[in-house]
Amino acid sequence: MMGLSWVVAVDGKGRLLGAMAVGVAAEEEDEDEDEEEEDTRADEGWGYN
């Protein structure tokens, strides 16, 4: 999944300053970590004792 954020500020001379941030890798890594944890639990026999 992809996230898009805009930050807008005004400097001391009244000029608009803008910055754009795109978040892709962080969200994908979180999903991968969740999948790995589920796989680990299955390998260790969670819920099958």
BAFIKOL-686916 format. One record per residue (C-alpha): chain; y, z, x; residue in three letters; residue number from 1. Coordinates in nm, 3 decimals, always signed. Example, Ala and Ser with C-alpha at 12.3 -4.5 7.8 and 13.67 -1.06 7.14 Angstrom:
# residues 2
- chaine:c2:c3:c1:residu:num
- A:-0.450:+0.780:+1.230:ala:1
- A:-0.106:+0.714:+1.367:ser:2
# end
This chain:
# residues 49
- chaine:c2:c3:c1:residu:num
- A:+0.000:+0.000:+0.000:met:1
- A:+0.353:-0.068:+0.116:met:2
- A:+0.661:+0.149:+0.088:gly:3
- A:+1.022:+0.036:+0.120:leu:4
- A:+1.322:+0.263:+0.159:ser:5
- A:+1.696:+0.205:+0.196:trp:6
- A:+1.943:+0.451:+0.345:val:7
- A:+2.314:+0.380:+0.299:val:8
- A:+2.601:+0.581:+0.450:ala:9
- A:+2.974:+0.539:+0.504:val:10
- A:+3.117:+0.596:+0.852:asp:11
- A:+3.460:+0.746:+0.931:gly:12
- A:+3.638:+0.410:+0.891:lys:13
- A:+3.497:+0.342:+0.545:gly:14
- A:+3.237:+0.088:+0.658:arg:15
- A:+2.900:+0.082:+0.488:leu:16
- A:+2.605:+0.144:+0.714:leu:17
- A:+2.257:+0.054:+0.592:gly:18
- A:+1.910:+0.104:+0.732:ala:19
- A:+1.581:-0.018:+0.594:met:20
- A:+1.245:+0.144:+0.667:ala:21
- A:+0.910:-0.008:+0.580:val:22
- A:+0.610:+0.224:+0.570:gly:23
- A:+0.275:+0.051:+0.582:val:24
- A:+0.055:+0.193:+0.859:ala:25
- A:+0.101:+0.561:+0.772:ala:26
- A:-0.019:+0.515:+0.416:glu:27
- A:-0.318:+0.306:+0.525:glu:28
- A:-0.414:+0.568:+0.785:glu:29
- A:-0.408:+0.841:+0.519:asp:30
- A:-0.646:+0.639:+0.302:glu:31
- A:-0.877:+0.577:+0.600:asp:32
- A:-0.885:+0.949:+0.687:glu:33
- A:-0.984:+1.037:+0.330:asp:34
- A:-1.269:+0.785:+0.342:glu:35
- A:-1.390:+0.920:+0.677:glu:36
- A:-1.392:+1.277:+0.543:glu:37
- A:-1.599:+1.169:+0.244:glu:38
- A:-1.845:+0.987:+0.472:asp:39
- A:-1.872:+1.293:+0.698:thr:40
- A:-1.947:+1.521:+0.405:arg:41
- A:-2.219:+1.283:+0.287:ala:42
- A:-2.373:+1.269:+0.638:asp:43
- A:-2.379:+1.649:+0.664:glu:44
- A:-2.557:+1.680:+0.328:gly:45
- A:-2.279:+1.843:+0.126:trp:46
- A:-2.397:+1.903:-0.229:gly:47
- A:-2.762:+1.829:-0.151:tyr:48
- A:-2.876:+2.179:-0.042:asn:49
# end
